[in-house]
């Protein structure tokens, strides 16, 4: 059986700034029994750079290395998690574009459903507004005598 280390898997990530999230996901998968892994006594530095508040200095964290059983199930899990952590989180969302949709970073079906929902809400709002205006004819204001 082939074995790989956590430090090697972190090097294979598309977005190294998300390495801390990957380690959390892996530990969770090991705890739930989805992935077989064991702790090693050595530690390694994560490639993620943390910024210190109020200064330009950065630092990195070190975590315990693990040995992982590299089964096809683990490889599929790694690809899924790596894809989820791949988008750059500059604004918290991936900018919608044809390239992003083709690359699989944006779910097209969910985007289409959201657009349909928005258009339906806008249409029904316009219909309700039109009905409320047409149903009530304005009566002229009454003149008061002084």
N, C-alpha and C positions, 0 to 999 in steps of 0.2 A: 504494500500500500504506500502510495506517495504521501509525503507530509510536507507542508509549507509552514512558514512562520508568519506571524502577524505583521512583522516589520517588512517582509517581502510583499505581502498583499497590499500594504499601505503604499508601497512604491508603485504598484500597478494602478492606483486610482487615477481617474481622469482629472479630478479636482482635489489637489492635496490640501487645500484650505478646509475641506470638510472631513479631514482624517479623524478629528475628535468624534464627530457624529458616527463615522463608520465603526470606530472602536466601541461606542455605546451600543450600536446595532448588533455587532458581533457578540458582545458580552450577553446581550439580551437573548440572542439566538442560542447561545451555548446554555444559558440558564434554562430556556424552554425545551432544550433537547433537539432543536432543529439542526445544529451543527455540533460535531464532536471536536473538542479542543481541550488542551491542558496548559496550565501556566508554566512558564519557564522562569528560572531565577534571575535572568538578565532583564535589563530595561533598555528602551531605545527612545530617541527623540522623535516626536511627531513633527511632520513638515509644516504644520500650521503655525503661523506667526500671530501671536496675540499682541495687541497694542496696549501699552500702559496709559491709563487715563491721565490727562494733563501733561503728557510729555510725548516725545517722538520715539522713545525707546520701545523695542519689541522684545518678546521672550517666547520660548516654546516650552511645552510640557514633555515630560517623559512618562511612559507607561510601561507596565510589565509586558514582556513579550509572551506570545503563546505559540504552541505548536498545534496546527490544525490538520485534521484528516481531509485531504484533498479529494473527496469523492465527487462524482458528477453532480450530486445533489448540492454540495457546497459550491461548486463552480457556478451552477445556475443561480443559487442564492447570491453569490458575490456579484454576478452580472446585473441582477435585478437591483441590488442595493447601490452598486456603483452608478447605474443609470439614474436612480432616484436622486443621488447626491451630485450628479454631474452639472446640472444647470448652475450657472453663475448667479449668485444671489445678490446682485448689485442693488436691485430695488425690491427684492423680495419676490419678484415674479420674472418670468421669462417674457421678453418682448415678443408679442405675437407677430409672426411673419411667415411667409411661405417656406423659407428655409428652416425655421424652427419647427413647423408642422411636419415637413418632410424628414427632419432629423429625429422626430419622435419626442421632442422636448415639450410639445404642447399637444394635449389630447384633442384632436379635431372634433370627434363626436360630442364631447362635453362642451366645446366651444360653440358648435352649431346649436346644441340644445339651449345653451345660455342665450344665444342670439335670438332664437325662436321665442323664448320666454319673454325677453325684453320687448321684442316687436309686438307680441300679443298683448302685453300689459300696456304699451303705448297706444295700440289700436283701441283697446277697450276703454282706456281713459279718455281718448278723443271722442268715442261714441257716447260715453256717459256725459261728457261736457256738452256735446251737441244736443242731446236729449233734454238736458236740464235747461238749456237756453231756449229751445223751441217750445217746450211745454208751458212756460210761463210768459205770457205776454205782459209787457210792462204797462201798468195803468198810470195815467198822468197824475202828477202830484196835485193834491187838493190845495186850492187857494184859501188862505185864511184871511179874514178881515180883521183889521185892527180897530 
